[in-house]
Amino acid sequence: MVEIRTLTRTLVALAMALTVSLTCSAQQIFVERQLKQLALRSERVEAALASTKEAFAATPTDSLAKVVFELEKQKEAIATAIVTLSTSQEEQERAKEEVNEPPVLTPTEERFKKLFTTSTRRYAMIESEVENIIAEYAEVYKAAAAAIEAHDVAETMKEANAHHKTYTASVERMKALADQIADRSDRLFMSKSAAYVGFADSLDMKEEKEFYIRSEQEVENSMIEKLKGECTDIDVAMYPYRKAVLMNLEVKIARRLCGNKWADSLLQQMATINPEDAKFEPLDGPKRSKAKFADVVIGGKQKYASADNIPRIKVPADGEMYSILLGNYSSLPQMKSFRGVSPLYSERREDGRTYFYAGLYATIQSARTGVDKLRKAGFKQPTIVLWREGIRRNDWVDRTATPTTTTTFYRLEIVGPAEGLSAEVREAIKSKAPNKEISRYTAPTGEVVYTVGIFTKRNQADAVLAAVQAVDSSTNAKIAEIKK
């Protein structure tokens, strides 16, 4: 991004440096700087004078009176200096206007001037049309980005689908607008470039023409490569760069045919070109597009004839979502255990047990409302489970729902290879904890951590740790305490 801005500023600076005269002389710049400094001093003196007068009114003393007198003198001196400098600036402006008188042209150059001014107006209209389309593109882009954000926090599938529809329609509109921008800008720059190069040839502006051609090639070769992957559409993002390069030649022709005043006006327009106005970062698109969020419903017609019919839980591979664990069983329970709750989901884990969940939620807040319903329906310990990027996170605990009285549980943690634990280590774990599954997650440090448990007693976890270390003394393992 910094390189892009630097290139644009360089193009503008080159255009200004290669023209015959600049917008302001060094003396004018000095005067303007002095006026700004005097204005700031005037504000400070006014503020000090007001506060001193207020203090004097409350406590009239000779010392405060002297300060008021001195500040009044400073205020008057500053005002005089501003008037003097302003008069000097007006004289410089009048002198500049005299310098900016249009040059004396030959009859042939007069004809070129008329052609140039006519074509400039025509191209300005086309440029305005393209920039209006870019402005519409920006609004549609904002709508698409807002739809993504709204979709990813939607709490119902109905809301998520509505936002997804808005996003899809916005993307389609952006594609159509990008095609329009590409078509119109290509025609604009091809036609305008040919016309301006023709003017430069006719006016024997060989150096200016060659500089334009080199600059155009440099921008095309370098910027397209830099913008790849950084914007939604190359044609849209390239527009301000192509415009800045061509305006450089336009300024030089204007100065030759129409005088400094017109060229300086074009330079001011050129300085307002901002590449960020046409550069839009790629949109990642809505996540969780397959998630069917559903709150728990208590009672009503039973959806499942038996526990065998309860579907396997399916969680999308992106984003975060939550479900509520009702319990786990070594053999399938009777449906009456679920008290008519729906929707239900099942999960068969490595420990051979089947875990049953209720509901699927987009946010932790909505999942907590489901927990409240389930507690009122008689479930003793409904527990929120987090799924992140499609993976159940056993290392996560809903701290807000944690009771004020805490219980300590234990878990074995093993830092191991990404390809998995060895068969010997797995067998050692199974021998001491046959009903505990082995889970894995990636720590913030990048390490792969395998977990076993939770254990209600420390000696149970210690026994598993000892068995693991007996078969592999180099194993990086420890017992972690979990407060609930």
C-alpha positions as CSV (number, residue, x, y, z in Angstrom):
1,M,0.0,0.0,0.0
2,V,2.9,2.4,0.8
3,E,4.5,1.6,-2.5
4,I,1.3,2.4,-4.4
5,R,0.9,5.7,-2.6
6,T,4.6,6.6,-3.2
7,L,4.3,5.8,-6.9
8,T,1.3,8.1,-7.3
9,R,3.0,10.9,-5.4
10,T,6.1,10.4,-7.6
11,L,4.1,10.7,-10.8
12,V,2.4,13.9,-9.5
13,A,5.8,15.3,-8.4
14,L,7.4,14.5,-11.8
15,A,4.5,16.2,-13.6
16,M,5.0,19.3,-11.5
17,A,8.8,19.3,-11.8
18,L,8.8,19.0,-15.5
19,T,6.4,21.9,-16.1
20,V,7.7,25.4,-16.8
21,S,6.3,27.1,-13.7
22,L,4.7,25.9,-10.4
23,T,1.5,27.0,-8.7
24,C,3.4,29.1,-6.1
25,S,6.8,30.7,-6.0
26,A,9.1,30.2,-3.1
27,Q,8.3,33.6,-1.8
28,Q,4.6,32.9,-1.8
29,I,5.1,29.7,0.1
30,F,7.1,31.6,2.7
31,V,4.4,34.2,3.0
32,E,1.7,31.6,3.4
33,R,3.7,29.8,6.1
34,Q,4.2,33.1,8.0
35,L,0.4,33.8,7.8
36,K,-0.4,30.4,9.3
37,Q,2.1,30.9,12.1
38,L,0.7,34.4,12.9
39,A,-2.8,33.0,12.9
40,L,-1.8,30.4,15.5
41,R,0.0,33.0,17.6
42,S,-3.1,35.2,17.4
43,E,-5.3,32.3,18.7
44,R,-2.9,31.7,21.7
45,V,-2.7,35.4,22.6
46,E,-6.5,35.8,22.4
47,A,-6.9,32.8,24.7
48,A,-4.3,34.1,27.2
49,L,-5.9,37.6,27.1
50,A,-9.4,36.2,27.8
51,S,-8.2,34.2,30.8
52,T,-6.1,37.1,32.2
53,K,-9.0,39.5,31.9
54,E,-11.2,37.0,33.7
55,A,-8.6,36.7,36.5
56,F,-8.3,40.5,36.7
57,A,-12.0,41.0,37.0
58,A,-12.0,38.6,40.0
59,T,-8.8,39.9,41.6
60,P,-7.7,43.3,40.2
61,T,-4.0,43.6,40.8
62,D,-1.2,45.7,39.2
63,S,0.6,42.6,37.9
64,L,-2.5,41.3,36.1
65,A,-3.1,44.8,34.6
66,K,0.5,44.8,33.2
67,V,-0.1,41.3,31.6
68,V,-3.3,42.5,30.0
69,F,-1.5,45.6,28.6
70,E,1.3,43.5,27.2
71,L,-1.1,41.0,25.6
72,E,-3.1,43.8,24.0
73,K,0.1,45.2,22.5
74,Q,1.0,41.7,21.1
75,K,-2.5,41.3,19.6
76,E,-2.2,44.6,17.8
77,A,1.3,43.8,16.5
78,I,0.1,40.4,15.2
79,A,-2.9,42.0,13.4
80,T,-0.7,44.6,11.7
81,A,1.7,41.9,10.6
82,I,-1.1,39.8,9.1
83,V,-2.4,42.8,7.2
84,T,1.0,43.6,5.8
85,L,1.7,40.0,4.7
86,S,-1.8,39.6,3.2
87,T,-1.2,42.8,1.1
88,S,2.1,41.3,0.0
89,Q,0.4,38.1,-1.0
90,E,-2.3,39.9,-3.0
91,E,0.4,41.7,-4.9
92,Q,2.1,38.4,-5.7
93,E,-1.2,36.9,-6.9
94,R,-1.6,39.8,-9.3
95,A,1.9,39.3,-10.5
96,K,1.3,35.7,-11.0
97,E,-1.9,36.3,-13.0
98,E,0.1,38.5,-15.3
99,V,2.7,35.7,-15.8
100,N,-0.2,33.2,-16.4
101,E,-1.4,35.1,-19.4
102,P,-2.0,32.6,-22.3
103,P,1.1,32.3,-24.6
104,V,1.1,33.9,-28.1
105,L,0.4,31.1,-30.5
106,T,0.8,30.7,-34.3
107,P,-2.3,30.1,-36.4
108,T,-1.5,26.4,-36.4
109,E,-1.2,26.3,-32.7
110,E,-4.4,28.2,-32.3
111,R,-6.2,25.5,-34.2
112,F,-4.6,22.8,-32.0
113,K,-5.7,24.8,-28.9
114,K,-9.3,24.6,-30.1
115,L,-9.1,20.9,-30.8
116,F,-7.4,20.3,-27.5
117,T,-9.9,22.2,-25.4
118,T,-12.8,20.4,-27.2
119,S,-11.3,17.0,-26.7
120,T,-10.5,17.8,-23.0
121,R,-14.1,18.6,-22.3
122,R,-15.3,15.5,-24.1
123,Y,-12.9,13.2,-22.2
124,A,-13.8,14.9,-18.9
125,M,-17.4,13.8,-19.4
126,I,-16.4,10.2,-20.1
127,E,-14.1,10.3,-17.0
128,S,-16.9,11.5,-14.9
129,E,-19.1,8.6,-16.1
130,V,-16.4,6.1,-15.2
131,E,-15.8,7.6,-11.8
132,N,-19.6,7.5,-11.1
133,I,-19.5,3.8,-11.8
134,I,-16.6,3.4,-9.5
135,A,-18.5,5.3,-6.8
136,E,-21.5,2.9,-7.3
137,Y,-19.0,-0.1,-7.1
138,A,-17.8,1.3,-3.7
139,E,-21.3,1.4,-2.3
140,V,-22.1,-2.2,-3.5
141,Y,-18.8,-3.3,-2.0
142,K,-19.8,-1.8,1.3
143,A,-23.1,-3.7,1.2
144,A,-21.3,-7.0,0.4
145,A,-18.9,-6.5,3.3
146,A,-21.8,-5.6,5.7
147,A,-23.7,-8.7,4.6
148,I,-20.7,-10.9,5.4
149,E,-20.4,-9.4,8.9
150,A,-24.1,-9.7,9.5
151,H,-24.2,-13.3,8.2
152,D,-21.4,-14.4,10.5
153,V,-23.2,-13.3,13.7
154,A,-26.7,-14.3,12.6
155,E,-28.5,-16.4,15.2
156,T,-31.0,-18.1,12.9
157,M,-30.7,-19.8,9.6
158,K,-33.4,-17.5,8.2
159,E,-31.3,-14.4,9.0
160,A,-28.1,-16.1,7.7
161,N,-29.8,-16.9,4.4
162,A,-31.1,-13.4,3.9
163,H,-27.6,-11.9,4.4
164,H,-26.1,-14.6,2.2
165,K,-28.6,-13.6,-0.6
166,T,-27.6,-9.9,-0.2
167,Y,-23.9,-10.8,-0.4
168,T,-24.4,-12.9,-3.5
169,A,-26.5,-10.2,-5.3
170,S,-23.8,-7.6,-4.4
171,V,-21.0,-9.7,-5.8
172,E,-22.9,-10.2,-9.0
173,R,-23.5,-6.5,-9.3
174,M,-19.8,-5.8,-8.6
175,K,-18.8,-8.1,-11.4
176,A,-21.2,-6.2,-13.8
177,L,-19.9,-2.8,-12.7
178,A,-16.3,-4.0,-13.0
179,D,-17.0,-5.0,-16.6
180,Q,-18.4,-1.6,-17.3
181,I,-15.4,0.1,-15.8
182,A,-13.0,-2.0,-17.7
183,D,-14.8,-1.4,-21.0
184,R,-15.2,2.3,-20.6
185,S,-11.8,3.0,-19.1
186,D,-10.0,1.0,-21.9
187,R,-11.8,2.9,-24.6
188,L,-11.2,6.2,-22.7
189,F,-7.5,5.7,-22.3
190,M,-6.8,4.3,-25.8
191,S,-8.7,7.2,-27.4
192,K,-7.3,9.9,-25.1
193,S,-3.8,8.6,-25.2
194,A,-3.8,8.5,-29.0
195,A,-5.2,12.0,-29.2
196,Y,-2.6,13.5,-26.7
197,V,0.3,11.7,-28.3
198,G,-0.9,13.2,-31.6
199,F,-0.9,16.7,-30.1
200,A,2.6,16.1,-28.6
201,D,3.9,15.1,-32.1
202,S,2.3,18.0,-33.8
203,L,3.8,20.4,-31.2
204,D,7.2,18.8,-31.5
205,M,7.0,17.8,-27.7
206,K,9.3,14.7,-28.2
207,E,10.7,14.6,-24.7
208,E,7.3,14.9,-23.1
209,K,5.8,12.2,-25.3
210,E,8.7,9.8,-24.6
211,F,8.4,10.4,-20.8
212,Y,4.6,9.6,-21.0
213,I,5.2,6.4,-22.9
214,R,7.9,5.2,-20.4
215,S,5.7,6.1,-17.4
216,E,2.7,4.3,-18.9
217,Q,4.8,1.1,-19.5
218,E,6.3,1.3,-16.0
219,V,2.9,1.5,-14.4
220,E,1.4,-1.3,-16.5
221,N,4.3,-3.6,-15.8
222,S,4.8,-2.9,-12.1
223,M,1.4,-2.1,-10.7
224,I,-0.6,-4.9,-12.2
225,E,1.8,-7.4,-10.6
226,K,1.7,-5.6,-7.3
227,L,-2.1,-5.4,-7.2
228,K,-2.7,-9.1,-7.9
229,G,-4.4,-10.6,-4.8
230,E,-4.7,-7.2,-3.1
231,C,-7.9,-6.0,-4.8
232,T,-11.3,-7.3,-6.0
233,D,-10.6,-6.3,-9.6
234,I,-7.4,-5.1,-11.4
235,D,-9.2,-2.9,-14.0
236,V,-10.9,-0.9,-11.2
237,A,-7.7,-0.6,-9.1
238,M,-5.6,0.4,-12.1
239,Y,-7.8,3.3,-13.1
240,P,-6.3,6.1,-10.9
241,Y,-2.8,5.1,-11.9
242,R,-3.5,5.2,-15.6
243,K,-5.3,8.5,-15.1
244,A,-2.4,10.1,-13.2
245,V,0.1,9.1,-15.9
246,L,-2.0,10.5,-18.8
247,M,-2.8,13.7,-16.9
248,N,0.9,14.3,-16.7
249,L,1.0,14.7,-20.5
250,E,-2.2,16.6,-20.5
251,V,-0.7,19.2,-18.1
252,K,2.3,19.8,-20.4
253,I,0.1,20.2,-23.5
254,A,-2.2,22.6,-21.6
255,R,0.8,24.7,-20.4
256,R,2.1,24.9,-24.0
257,L,-1.2,25.8,-25.6
258,C,-3.3,27.5,-22.8
259,G,-0.9,29.0,-20.3
260,N,0.1,28.3,-16.7
261,K,-3.3,29.0,-15.2
262,W,-5.0,26.1,-16.9
263,A,-2.0,23.8,-16.4
264,D,-1.9,24.7,-12.7
265,S,-5.6,23.9,-12.4
266,L,-5.0,20.5,-13.9
267,L,-2.1,19.9,-11.5
268,Q,-4.5,20.6,-8.6
269,Q,-6.9,18.0,-9.9
270,M,-4.0,15.6,-10.4
271,A,-3.0,16.0,-6.8
272,T,-6.4,14.8,-5.6
273,I,-6.1,11.4,-7.2
274,N,-6.1,8.8,-4.5
275,P,-5.5,5.1,-5.5
276,E,-7.3,3.9,-2.4
277,D,-10.6,5.2,-3.8
278,A,-10.5,2.5,-6.4
279,K,-8.7,-0.3,-4.5
280,F,-11.0,-2.7,-2.7
281,E,-9.6,-5.6,-0.7
282,P,-10.8,-9.0,-1.7
283,L,-13.9,-10.3,0.2
284,D,-13.5,-13.6,1.9
285,G,-17.3,-14.3,1.6
286,P,-19.7,-15.4,4.3
287,K,-18.6,-18.2,6.6
288,R,-20.8,-20.9,8.2
289,S,-22.8,-21.0,5.0
290,K,-23.9,-24.6,5.8
291,A,-24.7,-24.2,9.4
292,K,-28.3,-24.8,10.3
293,F,-28.6,-22.9,13.5
294,A,-31.4,-24.1,15.8
295,D,-32.5,-23.4,19.3
296,V,-33.6,-26.3,21.5
297,V,-37.4,-27.0,21.6
298,I,-38.8,-28.7,24.7
299,G,-41.7,-31.1,24.1
300,G,-43.8,-31.4,21.0
301,K,-44.0,-34.3,18.6
302,Q,-40.9,-36.6,18.9
303,K,-38.8,-36.4,15.8
304,Y,-36.8,-39.5,16.4
305,A,-38.1,-43.0,16.9
306,S,-35.0,-44.2,18.7
307,A,-31.5,-43.0,19.5
308,D,-30.3,-44.7,16.3
309,N,-32.3,-42.2,14.3
310,I,-30.6,-39.1,15.8
311,P,-28.4,-37.7,13.1
312,R,-24.6,-37.2,13.3
313,I,-23.6,-33.7,14.2
314,K,-22.3,-31.8,11.2
315,V,-20.3,-28.6,11.8
316,P,-19.0,-26.4,9.0
317,A,-15.2,-26.1,8.6
318,D,-15.1,-22.4,9.2
319,G,-16.2,-20.0,12.0
320,E,-17.2,-20.8,15.6
321,M,-20.5,-22.3,16.8
322,Y,-21.8,-24.0,19.9
323,S,-23.9,-27.0,20.8
324,I,-25.1,-28.3,24.2
325,L,-23.9,-31.6,25.4
326,L,-26.6,-33.6,27.2
327,G,-24.6,-36.7,28.1
328,N,-22.6,-39.6,26.8
329,Y,-23.4,-43.3,26.9
330,S,-21.6,-46.6,26.3
331,S,-24.9,-48.1,25.1
332,L,-27.7,-46.1,23.4
333,P,-30.3,-44.7,25.8
334,Q,-34.1,-44.8,25.6
335,M,-35.6,-41.7,23.9
336,K,-37.4,-40.8,27.1
337,S,-34.0,-39.8,28.5
338,F,-34.2,-36.8,26.2
339,R,-37.5,-35.5,27.4
340,G,-38.8,-34.6,24.0
341,V,-36.0,-32.1,23.2
342,S,-35.1,-31.3,19.6
343,P,-33.1,-31.0,17.5
344,L,-30.7,-33.6,18.7
345,Y,-27.3,-34.6,17.3
346,S,-25.0,-37.6,18.1
347,E,-21.3,-38.1,17.9
348,R,-19.4,-41.5,18.2
349,R,-16.0,-40.9,19.7
350,E,-12.8,-42.9,19.9
351,D,-13.6,-44.0,23.5
352,G,-16.5,-46.0,22.1
353,R,-19.1,-43.9,23.7
354,T,-21.9,-41.9,22.0
355,Y,-22.3,-38.2,22.9
356,F,-25.6,-36.5,22.4
357,Y,-26.1,-32.7,21.8
358,A,-29.1,-30.4,21.6
359,G,-29.3,-27.3,19.4
360,L,-26.7,-25.5,17.2
361,Y,-26.0,-21.9,18.1
362,A,-24.2,-19.0,16.4
363,T,-23.2,-17.2,19.6
364,I,-22.3,-18.2,23.2
365,Q,-25.1,-15.9,24.4
366,S,-27.8,-17.8,22.5
367,A,-26.4,-21.1,23.6
368,R,-26.7,-20.0,27.3
369,T,-30.5,-19.4,26.7
370,G,-30.7,-23.0,25.5
371,V,-28.9,-24.2,28.7
372,D,-31.4,-22.4,30.8
373,K,-34.3,-24.1,29.0
374,L,-32.7,-27.6,29.4
375,R,-32.1,-27.1,33.1
376,K,-35.7,-26.1,33.6
377,A,-36.7,-29.3,31.7
378,G,-34.8,-31.4,34.2
379,F,-31.3,-31.9,32.7
380,K,-28.8,-31.9,35.5
381,Q,-25.7,-30.7,33.7
382,P,-26.2,-29.4,30.1
383,T,-22.8,-28.2,29.0
384,I,-21.9,-25.8,26.1
385,V,-19.4,-27.2,23.6
386,L,-17.4,-25.0,21.3
387,W,-16.7,-26.0,17.7
388,R,-14.0,-23.9,16.0
389,E,-13.1,-24.3,12.3
390,G,-14.9,-27.6,12.3
391,I,-13.1,-29.1,15.3
392,R,-14.5,-29.7,18.8
393,R,-12.4,-27.8,21.3
394,N,-12.1,-29.9,24.5
395,D,-9.8,-27.2,26.0
396,W,-12.5,-24.6,26.0
397,V,-14.7,-23.8,29.1
398,D,-17.6,-21.4,29.3
399,R,-16.3,-19.3,32.2
400,T,-19.5,-17.3,32.5
401,A,-21.6,-20.4,33.2
402,T,-19.0,-21.7,35.7
403,P,-20.6,-22.1,39.2
404,T,-19.2,-20.0,42.0
405,T,-18.1,-23.1,43.8
406,T,-15.3,-24.7,41.8
407,T,-14.3,-28.4,41.5
408,T,-10.9,-29.4,40.3
409,F,-10.6,-31.9,37.4
410,Y,-7.5,-33.3,35.8
411,R,-6.3,-34.0,32.3
412,L,-3.2,-35.6,30.8
413,E,-1.5,-33.4,28.1
414,I,1.1,-34.7,25.8
415,V,3.1,-32.6,23.3
416,G,3.7,-34.9,20.4
417,P,4.3,-35.2,16.7
418,A,1.8,-34.0,14.1
419,E,1.4,-37.4,12.6
420,G,0.1,-38.8,15.9
421,L,1.2,-40.7,19.0
422,S,3.0,-43.9,18.8
423,A,1.2,-47.2,19.1
424,E,3.0,-48.0,22.3
425,V,1.9,-44.7,23.9
426,R,-1.7,-45.2,22.8
427,E,-1.7,-48.7,24.2
428,A,-0.3,-47.5,27.5
429,I,-3.1,-44.9,27.7
430,K,-5.8,-47.5,26.9
431,S,-4.5,-49.9,29.5
432,K,-5.0,-47.3,32.3
433,A,-7.9,-45.3,30.9
434,P,-9.9,-47.6,28.6
435,N,-12.9,-45.3,28.6
436,K,-11.1,-42.0,27.9
437,E,-10.6,-40.7,24.4
438,I,-7.5,-39.1,23.0
439,S,-8.1,-35.7,21.5
440,R,-5.7,-33.2,19.9
441,Y,-5.4,-29.5,19.3
442,T,-2.8,-27.0,18.0
443,A,-1.5,-24.7,20.7
444,P,-0.9,-21.0,20.0
445,T,2.9,-21.8,19.9
446,G,2.2,-24.2,17.0
447,E,2.8,-27.4,19.1
448,V,0.4,-30.3,18.6
449,V,-1.1,-31.3,22.0
450,Y,-2.8,-34.6,22.7
451,T,-5.2,-34.7,25.7
452,V,-6.6,-37.6,27.7
453,G,-9.5,-37.1,30.2
454,I,-11.1,-35.4,32.1
455,F,-10.4,-37.3,35.4
456,T,-12.2,-36.6,38.6
457,K,-9.2,-37.8,40.8
458,R,-5.6,-36.8,40.5
459,N,-4.3,-40.4,41.1
460,Q,-6.2,-41.6,38.0
461,A,-4.5,-39.1,35.8
462,D,-1.1,-39.8,37.5
463,A,-1.5,-43.5,36.7
464,V,-2.0,-42.8,33.0
465,L,1.0,-40.4,33.0
466,A,3.2,-43.1,34.7
467,A,2.2,-45.7,32.1
468,V,3.1,-43.3,29.2
469,Q,6.5,-42.5,30.7
470,A,7.2,-46.2,31.3
471,V,7.0,-46.9,27.6
472,D,8.6,-43.7,26.5
473,S,10.6,-41.7,29.1
474,S,11.3,-38.9,26.6
475,T,7.6,-38.1,26.2
476,N,6.7,-34.4,27.0
477,A,3.7,-35.0,29.2
478,K,2.1,-33.3,32.2
479,I,-1.1,-33.2,34.3
480,A,-3.2,-30.1,33.8
481,E,-5.7,-28.9,36.4
482,I,-9.1,-27.7,35.3
483,K,-11.3,-25.7,37.6
484,K,-15.0,-26.0,37.1
